[in-house]
Amino acid sequence: MKLLDNLDQWLYKYQEQQLHFFWAFTVTVILSCVWQPLVVSGLVITVAKELWDAQSSRHNFSWIDMKWGTIGWIVALVIVTQFN
């Protein structure tokens, strides 16, 4: 039961980072398949979202979110370059 509790805590504790990773990854993969220059889209969206958060009163700028968005974008770059 301890393993399931640890897994549950890991999955739900890092939801924000997982969201940024998969958002940047998915946008990059899908849009780069449509038009190759859009391969930078995941990084652009990650930076734009964090700049938006910095201006918002409900959210703050987060380097951790930037890091996971960038990692998602890099993983997508590796995948996209392998199949193109």
Secondary structure, 3 states (H helix, E strand, C coil): CHHHHHHHHHHHHCHHHHHHHHHHHHHHHHHHHHCHHHHHHHHHHHHHHHHHHHHCCCCCCCHHHHHHHHHHHHHHHHHHHHHC
